[in-house]
Amino acid sequence: MVEATCLLHGTNSTIKYSPDYYLPTINDPDLFEFSKEVAGMVSKEGYMRDIVPTMGGEDFSFIADAVPSTFFMIGQGTGGDEKLHLPRTDYGFHHPRF
């Protein structure tokens, strides 16, 4: 695919693969449960939502490897209201619609 794309555009490419350059981001289980409880206290809904795991936070993995840590996304706004034609605004900081 890379070769065909380069041929199409008259360019060239080099792929350098670095296995395991970034550590996986792993939450400390105890700190995660504590953070989840605190987040629930300040959430309008009374709880912190679980999200689908993402590849986000890879730079944070180095901190989490050194000290107990937990990584979670902080959103703002609401989930929207279709009846009132209000758009969803509860996206995390790095979401394209934030």
C-alpha positions as CSV (number, residue, x, y, z in Angstrom):
1,M,0.0,0.0,0.0
2,V,2.8,2.4,0.9
3,E,4.7,1.6,-2.3
4,A,1.6,2.1,-4.5
5,T,0.7,5.4,-2.8
6,C,4.3,6.7,-3.3
7,L,4.3,5.5,-6.9
8,L,1.0,7.3,-7.5
9,H,2.3,10.6,-6.1
10,G,5.9,10.3,-7.4
11,T,7.5,10.1,-3.9
12,N,9.3,7.5,-1.8
13,S,9.1,6.4,1.8
14,T,11.0,4.6,4.5
15,I,9.2,2.7,7.3
16,K,11.1,2.3,10.5
17,Y,9.4,0.0,13.0
18,S,10.3,0.3,16.6
19,P,8.6,-2.5,18.6
20,D,7.7,-1.8,22.2
21,Y,8.9,1.7,22.1
22,Y,5.9,2.8,24.2
23,L,4.8,0.9,27.2
24,P,1.1,0.1,27.6
25,T,-0.8,2.5,29.9
26,I,-2.0,0.4,32.8
27,N,-4.1,1.9,35.6
28,D,-3.2,1.1,39.2
29,P,-6.4,-0.9,40.2
30,D,-6.7,0.7,43.7
31,L,-6.1,4.2,42.5
32,F,-8.5,3.7,39.7
33,E,-11.3,2.6,42.0
34,F,-10.6,5.6,44.3
35,S,-10.5,8.0,41.3
36,K,-13.7,6.6,40.0
37,E,-15.5,7.2,43.3
38,V,-14.2,10.8,43.5
39,A,-15.2,11.5,39.9
40,G,-18.7,10.2,40.6
41,M,-19.1,12.7,43.4
42,V,-18.5,15.6,41.1
43,S,-20.3,14.2,38.1
44,K,-23.9,15.4,37.4
45,E,-24.8,11.8,36.7
46,G,-23.3,10.6,40.0
47,Y,-20.8,8.2,38.4
48,M,-17.9,8.0,36.0
49,R,-18.6,6.4,32.7
50,D,-16.5,3.5,31.4
51,I,-15.2,4.1,27.8
52,V,-13.9,1.8,25.1
53,P,-10.1,1.4,25.6
54,T,-8.1,3.6,23.3
55,M,-4.5,4.0,22.3
56,G,-4.5,7.5,23.9
57,G,-2.2,8.2,26.8
58,E,0.9,6.4,25.5
59,D,3.2,9.1,26.8
60,F,1.5,8.8,30.2
61,S,2.5,5.2,30.3
62,F,6.0,6.1,31.3
63,I,4.7,8.0,34.4
64,A,2.3,5.1,35.2
65,D,5.2,2.7,35.0
66,A,7.2,4.7,37.6
67,V,4.5,5.6,40.1
68,P,1.0,4.3,40.8
69,S,-1.3,6.2,38.4
70,T,-4.6,6.2,36.7
71,F,-5.5,7.6,33.3
72,F,-9.0,8.8,32.5
73,M,-10.5,11.3,30.1
74,I,-12.2,14.4,31.4
75,G,-15.1,15.7,29.3
76,Q,-17.4,18.6,29.7
77,G,-20.9,19.5,28.7
78,T,-23.8,17.1,28.2
79,G,-24.8,14.1,26.3
80,G,-27.1,16.4,24.3
81,D,-30.9,16.2,23.9
82,E,-32.4,15.2,20.6
83,K,-35.9,16.5,21.6
84,L,-34.4,20.0,22.0
85,H,-32.0,19.6,19.1
86,L,-29.0,20.1,21.5
87,P,-25.8,18.5,20.2
88,R,-23.7,16.2,22.3
89,T,-20.9,18.1,24.0
90,D,-19.4,15.5,26.4
91,Y,-16.2,14.8,24.5
92,G,-12.8,14.3,26.0
93,F,-10.0,16.8,25.6
94,H,-8.4,15.2,22.5
95,H,-11.6,14.3,20.7
96,P,-11.9,16.1,17.4
97,R,-15.3,17.6,18.4
98,F,-14.0,19.0,21.8
